[in-house]
Amino acid sequence: MNTLFALIIILIGVLNVLFPQAAWYLRAGWQFKNAEPSDAALIMGRVSGVIAILIGIVFLFP
């Protein structure tokens, strides 16, 4: 179970790092018309993706 959880967290982290704008849209962008994320929002999305990857690795290899 921990392995599955870790892989899901790592996958979410990788998607946040590679596609921060898509992740932002899924979190908040769908609520507004013609909204675009700020540069800070994209950077924080990537940072949170890296943190999620690290947490997933910790769960994968205890």
Residue pairs with C-beta under 8 A, 6 or more apart in sequence:
2 59
2 60
2 62
3 60
5 59
6 56
6 57
6 59
6 60
7 56
7 60
8 56
9 52
9 53
9 55
9 56
9 59
10 52
10 53
10 56
10 57
10 60
12 49
12 52
13 48
13 49
13 50
13 51
13 52
13 53
13 54
13 55
13 56
14 49
14 53
15 22
15 23
15 49
16 23
16 45
16 46
16 48
16 49
16 52
17 46
17 49
17 50
17 53
20 37
20 41
20 42
20 43
20 45
20 46
20 49
21 37
21 42
23 45
23 49
24 37
24 41
24 42
24 45
25 37
28 35
28 37
29 35
29 36
29 37
37 45
